[in-house]
Amino acid sequence: MKTASQKHHATTSTSVVPVDAPLSPQWAFVVQFRAVPGRPAYAAGRIEHLVSGRTAHFQSLEELTSYLTEELRSIRNA
């Protein structure tokens, strides 16, 4: 049974992946953020792809986005 928020999400989502689709570990990441004095909150940290174990450190949200983009492309093309 879906909760009210899941039902709402399913009707308002613009995602290509169906809401009821199983979550694959291929797409699972752990993101750890750390505060850096004088920088925007959560602009630096570490990311790990759970299946491959590949990790990267990032110093900006742009670096995080870039890593995710490249990692997801490599997963899709594998």
LUMTORLO-562039 format. One record per residue: x, y, z of N, C-alpha, C in turn. Coordinates in nm, 4 decimals, always signed. Layout:
REM LUMTORLO-562039
<atom><n_px>X</n_px><n_py>Y</n_py><n_pz>Z</n_pz><ca_px>X</ca_px><ca_py>Y</ca_py><ca_pz>Z</ca_pz><c_px>X</c_px><c_py>Y</c_py><c_pz>Z</c_pz></atom>
...
//
This chain:
REM LUMTORLO-562039
<atom><n_px>+0.0841</n_px><n_py>-0.1174</n_py><n_pz>+0.0000</n_pz><ca_px>+0.0000</ca_px><ca_py>+0.0000</ca_py><ca_pz>+0.0000</ca_pz><c_px>+0.0892</c_px><c_py>+0.1244</c_py><c_pz>+0.0000</c_pz></atom>
<atom><n_px>+0.0558</n_px><n_py>+0.2204</n_py><n_pz>-0.0810</n_pz><ca_px>+0.1333</ca_px><ca_py>+0.3441</ca_py><ca_pz>-0.0898</ca_pz><c_px>+0.0856</c_px><c_py>+0.4441</c_py><c_pz>+0.0136</c_pz></atom>
<atom><n_px>+0.1824</n_px><n_py>+0.5214</n_py><n_pz>+0.0631</n_pz><ca_px>+0.1466</ca_px><ca_py>+0.6301</ca_py><ca_pz>+0.1535</ca_pz><c_px>+0.0957</c_px><c_py>+0.7466</c_py><c_pz>+0.0712</c_pz></atom>
<atom><n_px>+0.0376</n_px><n_py>+0.8445</n_py><n_pz>+0.1393</n_pz><ca_px>-0.0129</ca_px><ca_py>+0.9629</ca_py><ca_pz>+0.0693</ca_pz><c_px>+0.0979</c_px><c_py>+1.0344</c_py><c_pz>-0.0053</c_pz></atom>
<atom><n_px>+0.2168</n_px><n_py>+1.0430</n_py><n_pz>+0.0540</n_pz><ca_px>+0.3270</ca_px><ca_py>+1.1131</ca_py><ca_pz>-0.0129</ca_pz><c_px>+0.3743</c_px><c_py>+1.0365</c_py><c_pz>-0.1353</c_pz></atom>
<atom><n_px>+0.3727</n_px><n_py>+0.9017</n_py><n_pz>-0.1299</n_pz><ca_px>+0.4118</ca_px><ca_py>+0.8242</ca_py><ca_pz>-0.2462</ca_pz><c_px>+0.3111</c_px><c_py>+0.8417</c_py><c_pz>-0.3589</c_pz></atom>
<atom><n_px>+0.1833</n_px><n_py>+0.8443</n_py><n_pz>-0.3253</n_pz><ca_px>+0.0817</ca_px><ca_py>+0.8655</ca_py><ca_pz>-0.4271</ca_pz><c_px>+0.0965</c_px><c_py>+1.0025</c_py><c_pz>-0.4896</c_pz></atom>
<atom><n_px>+0.1228</n_px><n_py>+1.1043</n_py><n_pz>-0.4067</n_pz><ca_px>+0.1407</ca_px><ca_py>+1.2392</ca_py><ca_pz>-0.4574</ca_pz><c_px>+0.2621</c_px><c_py>+1.2440</c_py><c_pz>-0.5487</c_pz></atom>
<atom><n_px>+0.3720</n_px><n_py>+1.1833</n_py><n_pz>-0.5062</n_pz><ca_px>+0.4942</ca_px><ca_py>+1.1824</ca_py><ca_pz>-0.5857</ca_pz><c_px>+0.4699</c_px><c_py>+1.1155</c_py><c_pz>-0.7211</c_pz></atom>
<atom><n_px>+0.3968</n_px><n_py>+1.0080</n_py><n_pz>-0.7203</n_pz><ca_px>+0.3730</ca_px><ca_py>+0.9345</ca_py><ca_pz>-0.8438</ca_pz><c_px>+0.2940</c_px><c_py>+1.0175</c_py><c_pz>-0.9442</c_pz></atom>
<atom><n_px>+0.2071</n_px><n_py>+1.1041</n_py><n_pz>-0.8982</n_pz><ca_px>+0.1254</ca_px><ca_py>+1.1811</ca_py><ca_pz>-0.9905</ca_pz><c_px>+0.1916</c_px><c_py>+1.3113</c_py><c_pz>-1.0328</c_pz></atom>
<atom><n_px>+0.2924</n_px><n_py>+1.3581</n_py><n_pz>-0.9586</n_pz><ca_px>+0.3549</ca_px><ca_py>+1.4853</ca_py><ca_pz>-0.9927</ca_pz><c_px>+0.4966</c_px><c_py>+1.4692</c_py><c_pz>-1.0457</c_pz></atom>
<atom><n_px>+0.5508</n_px><n_py>+1.3488</n_py><n_pz>-1.0460</n_pz><ca_px>+0.6880</ca_px><ca_py>+1.3264</ca_py><ca_pz>-1.0891</ca_pz><c_px>+0.7008</c_px><c_py>+1.3419</c_py><c_pz>-1.2400</c_pz></atom>
<atom><n_px>+0.8134</n_px><n_py>+1.4010</n_py><n_pz>-1.2830</n_pz><ca_px>+0.8425</ca_px><ca_py>+1.4100</ca_py><ca_pz>-1.4256</ca_pz><c_px>+0.9540</c_px><c_py>+1.3132</c_py><c_pz>-1.4620</c_pz></atom>
<atom><n_px>+0.9887</n_px><n_py>+1.2248</n_py><n_pz>-1.3699</n_pz><ca_px>+1.0956</ca_px><ca_py>+1.1285</ca_py><ca_pz>-1.3898</ca_pz><c_px>+1.0580</c_px><c_py>+1.0282</c_py><c_pz>-1.4980</c_pz></atom>
<atom><n_px>+1.1597</n_px><n_py>+0.9787</n_py><n_pz>-1.5687</n_pz><ca_px>+1.1392</ca_px><ca_py>+0.8783</ca_py><ca_pz>-1.6711</ca_pz><c_px>+1.1208</c_px><c_py>+0.7414</c_py><c_pz>-1.6066</c_pz></atom>
<atom><n_px>+1.1817</n_px><n_py>+0.7188</n_py><n_pz>-1.4901</n_pz><ca_px>+1.1737</ca_px><ca_py>+0.5910</ca_py><ca_pz>-1.4206</ca_pz><c_px>+1.0429</c_px><c_py>+0.5846</c_py><c_pz>-1.3434</c_pz></atom>
<atom><n_px>+0.9663</n_px><n_py>+0.4782</n_py><n_pz>-1.3602</n_pz><ca_px>+0.8415</ca_px><ca_py>+0.4661</ca_py><ca_pz>-1.2855</ca_pz><c_px>+0.8688</c_px><c_py>+0.4663</c_py><c_pz>-1.1351</c_pz></atom>
<atom><n_px>+0.7790</n_px><n_py>+0.5264</n_py><n_pz>-1.0600</n_pz><ca_px>+0.7954</ca_px><ca_py>+0.5368</ca_py><ca_pz>-0.9153</ca_pz><c_px>+0.8012</c_px><c_py>+0.3989</c_py><c_pz>-0.8510</c_pz></atom>
<atom><n_px>+0.7281</n_px><n_py>+0.3038</n_py><n_pz>-0.9042</n_pz><ca_px>+0.7241</ca_px><ca_py>+0.1704</ca_py><ca_pz>-0.8459</ca_pz><c_px>+0.8391</c_px><c_py>+0.0810</c_py><c_pz>-0.8913</c_pz></atom>
<atom><n_px>+0.9298</n_px><n_py>+0.1315</n_py><n_pz>-0.9733</n_pz><ca_px>+1.0420</ca_px><ca_py>+0.0523</ca_py><ca_pz>-1.0206</ca_pz><c_px>+1.1341</c_px><c_py>+0.0185</c_py><c_pz>-0.9036</c_pz></atom>
<atom><n_px>+1.1880</n_px><n_py>-0.1029</n_py><n_pz>-0.9010</n_pz><ca_px>+1.2793</ca_px><ca_py>-0.1385</ca_py><ca_pz>-0.7929</ca_pz><c_px>+1.4064</c_px><c_py>-0.0545</c_py><c_pz>-0.8009</c_pz></atom>
<atom><n_px>+1.4621</n_px><n_py>-0.0244</n_py><n_pz>-0.6861</n_pz><ca_px>+1.5860</ca_px><ca_py>+0.0526</ca_py><ca_pz>-0.6816</ca_pz><c_px>+1.7038</c_px><c_py>-0.0417</c_py><c_pz>-0.6979</c_pz></atom>
<atom><n_px>+1.7880</n_px><n_py>-0.0129</n_py><n_pz>-0.7938</n_pz><ca_px>+1.9030</ca_px><ca_py>-0.0972</ca_py><ca_pz>-0.8228</ca_pz><c_px>+2.0251</c_px><c_py>-0.0496</c_py><c_pz>-0.7455</c_pz></atom>
<atom><n_px>+2.1030</n_px><n_py>-0.1419</n_py><n_pz>-0.6896</n_pz><ca_px>+2.2272</ca_px><ca_py>-0.1016</ca_py><ca_pz>-0.6239</ca_pz><c_px>+2.3280</c_px><c_py>-0.0425</c_py><c_pz>-0.7218</c_pz></atom>
<atom><n_px>+2.3111</n_px><n_py>-0.0699</n_py><n_pz>-0.8520</n_pz><ca_px>+2.3985</ca_px><ca_py>-0.0094</ca_py><ca_pz>-0.9531</ca_pz><c_px>+2.3934</c_px><c_py>+0.1431</c_py><c_pz>-0.9476</c_pz></atom>
<atom><n_px>+2.2824</n_px><n_py>+0.1974</n_py><n_pz>-0.9011</n_pz><ca_px>+2.2616</ca_px><ca_py>+0.3411</ca_py><ca_pz>-0.8986</ca_pz><c_px>+2.2763</c_px><c_py>+0.3983</c_py><c_pz>-0.7576</c_pz></atom>
<atom><n_px>+2.3316</n_px><n_py>+0.3216</n_py><n_pz>-0.6650</n_pz><ca_px>+2.3400</ca_px><ca_py>+0.3642</ca_py><ca_pz>-0.5248</ca_pz><c_px>+2.4749</c_px><c_py>+0.4305</c_py><c_pz>-0.4939</c_pz></atom>
<atom><n_px>+2.4671</n_px><n_py>+0.5445</n_py><n_pz>-0.4287</n_pz><ca_px>+2.5848</ca_px><ca_py>+0.6203</ca_py><ca_pz>-0.3877</ca_pz><c_px>+2.5698</c_px><c_py>+0.6623</c_py><c_pz>-0.2422</c_pz></atom>
<atom><n_px>+2.6829</n_px><n_py>+0.6764</n_py><n_pz>-0.1747</n_pz><ca_px>+2.6856</ca_px><ca_py>+0.7381</ca_py><ca_pz>-0.0426</ca_pz><c_px>+2.7567</c_px><c_py>+0.8715</c_py><c_pz>-0.0603</c_pz></atom>
<atom><n_px>+2.6941</n_px><n_py>+0.9774</n_py><n_pz>-0.0121</n_pz><ca_px>+2.7542</ca_px><ca_py>+1.1102</ca_py><ca_pz>-0.0210</ca_pz><c_px>+2.7711</c_px><c_py>+1.1626</c_py><c_pz>+0.1203</c_pz></atom>
<atom><n_px>+2.8933</n_px><n_py>+1.1967</n_py><n_pz>+0.1549</n_pz><ca_px>+2.9226</ca_px><ca_py>+1.2561</ca_py><ca_pz>+0.2848</ca_pz><c_px>+2.9614</c_px><c_py>+1.4014</c_py><c_pz>+0.2623</c_pz></atom>
<atom><n_px>+2.8942</n_px><n_py>+1.4907</n_py><n_pz>+0.3313</n_pz><ca_px>+2.9236</ca_px><ca_py>+1.6338</ca_py><ca_pz>+0.3203</ca_pz><c_px>+3.0013</c_px><c_py>+1.6795</c_py><c_pz>+0.4425</c_pz></atom>
<atom><n_px>+3.0866</n_px><n_py>+1.7784</n_py><n_pz>+0.4234</n_pz><ca_px>+3.1561</ca_px><ca_py>+1.8390</ca_py><ca_pz>+0.5367</ca_pz><c_px>+3.1513</c_px><c_py>+1.9898</c_py><c_pz>+0.5209</c_pz></atom>
<atom><n_px>+3.1478</n_px><n_py>+2.0561</n_py><n_pz>+0.6323</n_pz><ca_px>+3.1470</ca_px><ca_py>+2.2026</ca_py><ca_pz>+0.6309</ca_pz><c_px>+3.2904</c_px><c_py>+2.2523</c_py><c_pz>+0.6170</c_pz></atom>
<atom><n_px>+3.3082</n_px><n_py>+2.3511</n_py><n_pz>+0.5331</n_pz><ca_px>+3.4386</ca_px><ca_py>+2.4144</ca_py><ca_pz>+0.5147</ca_pz><c_px>+3.4217</c_px><c_py>+2.5606</c_py><c_pz>+0.5544</c_pz></atom>
<atom><n_px>+3.4984</n_px><n_py>+2.6061</n_py><n_pz>+0.6539</n_pz><ca_px>+3.4839</ca_px><ca_py>+2.7452</ca_py><ca_pz>+0.6983</ca_pz><c_px>+3.4995</c_px><c_py>+2.8439</c_py><c_pz>+0.5829</c_pz></atom>
<atom><n_px>+3.4066</n_px><n_py>+2.9385</n_py><n_pz>+0.5768</n_pz><ca_px>+3.4108</ca_px><ca_py>+3.0412</ca_py><ca_pz>+0.4733</ca_pz><c_px>+3.3520</c_px><c_py>+2.9988</c_py><c_pz>+0.3403</c_pz></atom>
<atom><n_px>+3.3024</n_px><n_py>+2.8773</n_py><n_pz>+0.3301</n_pz><ca_px>+3.2431</ca_px><ca_py>+2.8269</ca_py><ca_pz>+0.2061</ca_pz><c_px>+3.0950</c_px><c_py>+2.7996</c_py><c_pz>+0.2296</c_pz></atom>
<atom><n_px>+3.0174</n_px><n_py>+2.7918</n_py><n_pz>+0.1237</n_pz><ca_px>+2.8754</ca_px><ca_py>+2.7572</ca_py><ca_pz>+0.1406</ca_pz><c_px>+2.8608</c_px><c_py>+2.6224</c_py><c_pz>+0.2117</c_pz></atom>
<atom><n_px>+2.7569</n_px><n_py>+2.6082</n_py><n_pz>+0.2891</n_pz><ca_px>+2.7332</ca_px><ca_py>+2.4837</ca_py><ca_pz>+0.3613</ca_pz><c_px>+2.7255</c_px><c_py>+2.3668</c_py><c_pz>+0.2642</c_pz></atom>
<atom><n_px>+2.7846</n_px><n_py>+2.2573</n_py><n_pz>+0.3014</n_pz><ca_px>+2.7778</ca_px><ca_py>+2.1319</ca_py><ca_pz>+0.2268</ca_pz><c_px>+2.8354</c_px><c_py>+2.1412</c_py><c_pz>+0.0859</c_pz></atom>
<atom><n_px>+2.9382</n_px><n_py>+2.2202</n_py><n_pz>+0.0678</n_pz><ca_px>+2.9974</ca_px><ca_py>+2.2345</ca_py><ca_pz>-0.0652</ca_pz><c_px>+3.1151</c_px><c_py>+2.1390</c_py><c_pz>-0.0873</c_pz></atom>
<atom><n_px>+3.1522</n_px><n_py>+2.0628</n_py><n_pz>+0.0133</n_pz><ca_px>+3.2658</ca_px><ca_py>+1.9723</ca_py><ca_pz>-0.0015</ca_pz><c_px>+3.2332</c_px><c_py>+1.8396</c_py><c_pz>+0.0655</c_pz></atom>
<atom><n_px>+3.3047</n_px><n_py>+1.7355</n_py><n_pz>+0.0231</n_pz><ca_px>+3.2830</ca_px><ca_py>+1.6056</ca_py><ca_pz>+0.0848</ca_pz><c_px>+3.3381</c_px><c_py>+1.4927</c_py><c_pz>+0.0024</c_pz></atom>
<atom><n_px>+3.2752</n_px><n_py>+1.3767</n_py><n_pz>+0.0183</n_pz><ca_px>+3.3212</ca_px><ca_py>+1.2537</ca_py><ca_pz>-0.0431</ca_pz><c_px>+3.1998</c_px><c_py>+1.1781</c_py><c_pz>-0.0958</c_pz></atom>
<atom><n_px>+3.2181</n_px><n_py>+1.1091</n_py><n_pz>-0.2092</n_pz><ca_px>+3.1111</ca_px><ca_py>+1.0273</ca_py><ca_pz>-0.2669</ca_pz><c_px>+3.1683</c_px><c_py>+0.8901</c_py><c_pz>-0.2998</c_pz></atom>
<atom><n_px>+3.0858</n_px><n_py>+0.7881</n_py><n_pz>-0.2782</n_pz><ca_px>+3.1277</ca_px><ca_py>+0.6512</ca_py><ca_pz>-0.3070</ca_pz><c_px>+3.0166</c_px><c_py>+0.5790</c_py><c_pz>-0.3819</c_pz></atom>
<atom><n_px>+3.0546</n_px><n_py>+0.5124</n_py><n_pz>-0.4901</n_pz><ca_px>+2.9616</ca_px><ca_py>+0.4271</ca_py><ca_pz>-0.5631</ca_pz><c_px>+2.9628</c_px><c_py>+0.2917</c_py><c_pz>-0.4929</c_pz></atom>
<atom><n_px>+2.8483</n_px><n_py>+0.2489</n_py><n_pz>-0.4415</n_pz><ca_px>+2.8434</ca_px><ca_py>+0.1315</ca_py><ca_pz>-0.3554</ca_pz><c_px>+2.8837</c_px><c_py>+0.0018</c_py><c_pz>-0.4245</c_pz></atom>
<atom><n_px>+2.8456</n_px><n_py>-0.0180</n_py><n_pz>-0.5485</n_pz><ca_px>+2.8745</ca_px><ca_py>-0.1442</ca_py><ca_pz>-0.6156</ca_pz><c_px>+3.0222</c_px><c_py>-0.1557</c_py><c_pz>-0.6525</c_pz></atom>
<atom><n_px>+3.0788</n_px><n_py>-0.0505</n_py><n_pz>-0.7100</n_pz><ca_px>+3.2180</ca_px><ca_py>-0.0563</ca_py><ca_pz>-0.7561</ca_pz><c_px>+3.3181</c_px><c_py>-0.0195</c_py><c_pz>-0.6475</c_pz></atom>
<atom><n_px>+3.2740</n_px><n_py>+0.0565</n_py><n_pz>-0.5481</n_pz><ca_px>+3.3653</ca_px><ca_py>+0.1023</ca_py><ca_pz>-0.4447</ca_pz><c_px>+3.4466</c_px><c_py>+0.2243</c_py><c_pz>-0.4851</c_pz></atom>
<atom><n_px>+3.4243</n_px><n_py>+0.2744</n_py><n_pz>-0.6066</n_pz><ca_px>+3.4980</ca_px><ca_py>+0.3934</ca_py><ca_pz>-0.6506</ca_pz><c_px>+3.4564</c_px><c_py>+0.5125</c_py><c_pz>-0.5656</c_pz></atom>
<atom><n_px>+3.5549</n_px><n_py>+0.5937</n_py><n_pz>-0.5296</n_pz><ca_px>+3.5277</ca_px><ca_py>+0.7118</ca_py><ca_pz>-0.4473</ca_pz><c_px>+3.5899</c_px><c_py>+0.8348</c_py><c_pz>-0.5107</c_pz></atom>
<atom><n_px>+3.5407</n_px><n_py>+0.9474</n_py><n_pz>-0.4702</n_pz><ca_px>+3.5967</ca_px><ca_py>+1.0758</ca_py><ca_pz>-0.5128</ca_pz><c_px>+3.5696</c_px><c_py>+1.1775</c_py><c_pz>-0.4034</c_pz></atom>
<atom><n_px>+3.6595</n_px><n_py>+1.2721</n_py><n_pz>-0.3918</n_pz><ca_px>+3.6400</ca_px><ca_py>+1.3854</ca_py><ca_pz>-0.3025</ca_pz><c_px>+3.6013</c_px><c_py>+1.5042</c_py><c_pz>-0.3888</c_pz></atom>
<atom><n_px>+3.5148</n_px><n_py>+1.5885</n_py><n_pz>-0.3371</n_pz><ca_px>+3.4729</ca_px><ca_py>+1.7061</ca_py><ca_pz>-0.4126</ca_pz><c_px>+3.4847</c_px><c_py>+1.8289</c_py><c_pz>-0.3241</c_pz></atom>
<atom><n_px>+3.5152</n_px><n_py>+1.9412</n_py><n_pz>-0.3886</n_pz><ca_px>+3.5316</ca_px><ca_py>+2.0683</ca_py><ca_pz>-0.3192</ca_pz><c_px>+3.4228</c_px><c_py>+2.1681</c_py><c_pz>-0.3537</c_pz></atom>
<atom><n_px>+3.3308</n_px><n_py>+2.1271</n_py><n_pz>-0.4403</n_pz><ca_px>+3.2192</ca_px><ca_py>+2.2141</ca_py><ca_pz>-0.4787</ca_pz><c_px>+3.1038</c_px><c_py>+2.1263</c_py><c_pz>-0.5268</c_pz></atom>
<atom><n_px>+2.9873</n_px><n_py>+2.1840</n_py><n_pz>-0.5311</n_pz><ca_px>+2.8724</ca_px><ca_py>+2.1103</ca_py><ca_pz>-0.5820</ca_pz><c_px>+2.8878</c_px><c_py>+2.0823</c_py><c_pz>-0.7310</c_pz></atom>
<atom><n_px>+2.9614</n_px><n_py>+2.1675</n_py><n_pz>-0.8014</n_pz><ca_px>+2.9883</ca_px><ca_py>+2.1445</ca_py><ca_pz>-0.9433</ca_pz><c_px>+3.0743</c_px><c_py>+2.0188</c_py><c_pz>-0.9610</c_pz></atom>
<atom><n_px>+3.1750</n_px><n_py>+2.0004</n_py><n_pz>-0.8742</n_pz><ca_px>+3.2576</ca_px><ca_py>+1.8803</ca_py><ca_pz>-0.8814</ca_pz><c_px>+3.1750</c_px><c_py>+1.7557</c_py><c_pz>-0.8501</c_pz></atom>
<atom><n_px>+3.0854</n_px><n_py>+1.7648</n_py><n_pz>-0.7529</n_pz><ca_px>+2.9975</ca_px><ca_py>+1.6527</ca_py><ca_pz>-0.7200</ca_pz><c_px>+2.9092</c_px><c_py>+1.6175</c_py><c_pz>-0.8396</c_pz></atom>
<atom><n_px>+2.8501</n_px><n_py>+1.7179</n_py><n_pz>-0.9008</n_pz><ca_px>+2.7641</ca_px><ca_py>+1.6965</ca_py><ca_pz>-1.0171</ca_pz><c_px>+2.8429</c_px><c_py>+1.6345</c_py><c_pz>-1.1320</c_pz></atom>
<atom><n_px>+2.9631</n_px><n_py>+1.6817</n_py><n_pz>-1.1541</n_pz><ca_px>+3.0473</ca_px><ca_py>+1.6296</ca_py><ca_pz>-1.2607</ca_pz><c_px>+3.0796</c_px><c_py>+1.4821</c_py><c_pz>-1.2364</c_pz></atom>
<atom><n_px>+3.1170</n_px><n_py>+1.4483</n_py><n_pz>-1.1130</n_pz><ca_px>+3.1474</ca_px><ca_py>+1.3086</ca_py><ca_pz>-1.0798</ca_pz><c_px>+3.0254</c_px><c_py>+1.2201</c_py><c_pz>-1.1048</c_pz></atom>
<atom><n_px>+2.9105</n_px><n_py>+1.2625</n_py><n_pz>-1.0544</n_pz><ca_px>+2.7890</ca_px><ca_py>+1.1826</ca_py><ca_pz>-1.0712</ca_pz><c_px>+2.7547</c_px><c_py>+1.1641</c_py><c_pz>-1.2188</c_pz></atom>
<atom><n_px>+2.7674</n_px><n_py>+1.2688</n_py><n_pz>-1.2958</n_pz><ca_px>+2.7382</ca_px><ca_py>+1.2607</ca_py><ca_pz>-1.4387</ca_pz><c_px>+2.8268</c_px><c_py>+1.1574</c_py><c_pz>-1.5065</c_pz></atom>
<atom><n_px>+2.9566</n_px><n_py>+1.1638</n_py><n_pz>-1.4810</n_pz><ca_px>+3.0495</ca_px><ca_py>+1.0694</ca_py><ca_pz>-1.5429</ca_pz><c_px>+3.0273</c_px><c_py>+0.9269</c_py><c_pz>-1.4930</c_pz></atom>
<atom><n_px>+3.0051</n_px><n_py>+0.9111</n_py><n_pz>-1.3649</n_pz><ca_px>+2.9846</ca_px><ca_py>+0.7778</ca_py><ca_pz>-1.3083</ca_pz><c_px>+2.8569</c_px><c_py>+0.7144</c_py><c_pz>-1.3638</c_pz></atom>
<atom><n_px>+2.7505</n_px><n_py>+0.7905</n_py><n_pz>-1.3719</n_pz><ca_px>+2.6249</ca_px><ca_py>+0.7367</ca_py><ca_pz>-1.4232</ca_pz><c_px>+2.6349</c_px><c_py>+0.7039</c_py><c_pz>-1.5718</c_pz></atom>
<atom><n_px>+2.7099</n_px><n_py>+0.7843</n_py><n_pz>-1.6460</n_pz><ca_px>+2.7323</ca_px><ca_py>+0.7518</ca_py><ca_pz>-1.7879</ca_pz><c_px>+2.8071</c_px><c_py>+0.6197</c_py><c_pz>-1.8016</c_pz></atom>
<atom><n_px>+2.9091</n_px><n_py>+0.5989</n_py><n_pz>-1.7188</n_pz><ca_px>+2.9865</ca_px><ca_py>+0.4754</ca_py><ca_pz>-1.7281</ca_pz><c_px>+2.9033</c_px><c_py>+0.3548</c_py><c_pz>-1.6881</c_pz></atom>
<atom><n_px>+2.8139</n_px><n_py>+0.3704</n_py><n_pz>-1.5914</n_pz><ca_px>+2.7254</ca_px><ca_py>+0.2608</ca_py><ca_pz>-1.5501</ca_pz><c_px>+2.6296</c_px><c_py>+0.2277</c_py><c_pz>-1.6633</c_pz></atom>
<atom><n_px>+2.5727</n_px><n_py>+0.3300</n_py><n_pz>-1.7231</n_pz><ca_px>+2.4757</ca_px><ca_py>+0.3091</ca_py><ca_pz>-1.8311</ca_pz><c_px>+2.5410</c_px><c_py>+0.2417</c_py><c_pz>-1.9513</c_pz></atom>
<atom><n_px>+2.6668</n_px><n_py>+0.2761</n_py><n_pz>-1.9803</n_pz><ca_px>+2.7359</ca_px><ca_py>+0.2215</ca_py><ca_pz>-2.0975</ca_pz><c_px>+2.8019</c_px><c_py>+0.0869</c_py><c_pz>-2.0711</c_pz></atom>
<atom><n_px>+2.7987</n_px><n_py>+0.0408</n_py><n_pz>-1.9474</n_pz><ca_px>+2.8648</ca_px><ca_py>-0.0868</ca_py><ca_pz>-1.9135</ca_pz><c_px>+2.7827</c_px><c_py>-0.2053</c_py><c_pz>-1.9590</c_pz></atom>
//
